[in-house]
Amino acid sequence: MCLTYPHIGNVGANHDDEESPRPYIEALIVREFSALASNWRSSESAQQYLERHGVPVIWDIDTRALVRHLRVAGAMRGMVATDGTPAEKLIAEAKALPTMAGQELASRVSVAKKYAWTGGSIELVEPIAVAAKSTAGSAGSVRKSLAGTVAKRANGEGRPRHHVVAYDFGI
């Protein structure tokens, strides 16, 4: 997977947000890859998450130029290695890979049967309430009001306005 956004990984990874048992990419190619996770909900850095799943990452690549090339040349077989494998060997391995033409890939990343989400939503009440106590002025009032609204919904007071259904076509 090649991402063209210049800075990737600064949010980190959060186990509560995992949508599949593993990432379904073979490698990640980015311009800049952050070693730090700055999101308050992250449980590990993006690099730790990808290493845990055996996904190699390369960065300092001009990803926009790469994508422009792929738009002109079309989908290509490729290899990413981070272990010093000689280029000639990687080229031979890439040539031995099947082409993308005609491959049915959706079944590899989709669930086999339907499921219901029973995990609820993330709990924002306490962090918002703490922020409200430590913030002066109108912003603190807004946070306190929002915390009260979230708490009422969490306690069953107030009905949700919408019923959300997500069809998992690889999400």
N, C-alpha and C positions, 0 to 999 in steps of 0.2 A: 504494500500500500504506500502510495506516495501522497503526502499532504503538502499543499502549496501555501497554507497559512505559515507565516514565518516563525512563529514561536509555539512550540508544542510541548506539552507535559507539565506545565506549571500548575495545573489543577491537581495532578496526582491521580490516584485511584482510590475508590471507596468501595469496600466489599458489599455494602448495602445496595449499591447501584449496579452491580454486575447483572447483566441480562443473559448471560450464557455461561456454561461451565469453563470456557476458555476463549481467548480471542481467536477468531477465525481468519487470521492473516498469517502469511508466511514470513514477512519481514516488514519493517517500517523504515521509510526514507523521508527525512525531514530536513529543513534548512537549519533550524536551531532546536536543540532538545534540552529542556531544563532538567537539571539534576535535583532541583528543589521542588517540593510540593507546597504550595501556599494556601490551599483551600482548607478551611477549618474542619471539613468533613473527611479529608483524605486520610486513609489508613496506611498508605505506602506511596512512594514516588512512582511515577509512570515507568521509570527505568526498572525499578524493583519488580513491578507487576509484570512487565514484559519478560524480564529475565526469568521470573518464576515459571512462566509459560513457555520458555525456550524460543522467544521471538527476537531475532537479531534486529538491532537498530543501527542505522548509519545516519550521520548528520553532516552538516557543512556542505550540503549538496544544493546546487541551484535547481530546486524542485520545479520552479516555474518554467525554466528552460527544458527540463526533462519532460514535463507535461506537454509543452508545445511540440516537442519532438514526437511524442507518442500520438498526438492528435494528427500529425502528418503521416507518420509511418504506420499507425495502427497498433493494436495490442501486440506485444512482443513477449517472448519467453525471456526470463532473466534470472539471475542468481544474486543473492546478497550473502556475503561471507564476512565474518569479523575475526576469523582465525588465521589469516595469512595464507589461505589456499592460493596457489598460483593461478593467474588469470586464465591461462590456457586450459587448465582443468575445469574451471568454472564455466568457460565457454562451451566445452565439450558436454558438461552436465546440462547446461541450458538447452543445447541443441537436442539432447535426448529427451527433454520434457515434452509431453503432448501439447499440441496447440490448443488455444482456447476455443477454436471453432467447433461448434457442436456439443460442447460439454454442458451437462446439466448440473449446475453447482448449487442451486437453491436447496436441494434436499440435504446437502452436507451441513448447512447452517440453520435449517429450520427445525422446529420441534416436531416430534412424531405424532403428538395428540394435543388436543386443546387443554388449557389449564386456566385456572382462575388465580388472580393475584389476591393473596390474603394477608400480605405483609403490612397493609396500611400505608400511610404516608410518613414522611420524615417528621420528627418531632422538633418543631421550631419554637415552642413556647418558652422554654427556659433560656436559650441564648438571646431571644428577643427581649425577654423580661430583664435579664441582666444588663443588656445594652441600654434599656430604658432607664434603669436606675443610675447608670453611670453617665448618661448624656443629659445635659441641661437644655432648656428651651423647648421650642416647638417640635424639634425632631424627636426628643424623648417622649413627648405626648403622643406623637404619631406611633412610635414603637410600642408604647404602653397600650394604646388602643388596639393596634394590630395583635399584640400578644393576647389581649382579652378576647378578641374575635376568634383567634386560633384555638384558645383554650375552650371556648364555648362549643366550637365545632367538635373538638376532641372529646368533650364530655357528652356529646349527643344533643346539646341544645342548639337548635338551628339546623335546618335541613340543607343538605348540599343542593346547589342550584342545577347541577348537571350530573348525568350518569355517563362516565367515560368508558368506552370500549376500545381496546387496541387489538387489531388483527396482527398477529405476529408473522410477517412475511420476511423474517430475517432480522427483526429489530434486536 
